[in-house]
């Protein structure tokens, strides 16, 4: 077998294994799904109106307002919005946990002020 052909075959296998390793990496899929949920939320919810609603609520009542809005969305048939918010929250928490775990695994220390 010609060395040029063999080298091309070897490099093709290296590229395939690299693409497979990227495609099977969990952070890639977390990023894809987090991006998809962000696009869906941006499509379904108007961000400016959300900020205006937050600004109209007294500071101490924001958690109660968010909880009531979430319950109202669930009880008034906006199930896909609720599912999307929950999915994006879970994916964001999972990604954050994975990043912190990766930093700790590499020996990096996280300084908290």
Secondary structure, DSSP 4 states (H G I P E B T S, - for coil): --HHHHHHHHHHHHHHHHHHHHHT-HHHHHHHHHHHHHHHHHHHS-HHHHHHHHHHS-GGGHHHHHHHHHHHHHHTT-HHHHHHHHHHHHHHHHHHHHHHHHHHHTTPPPP--
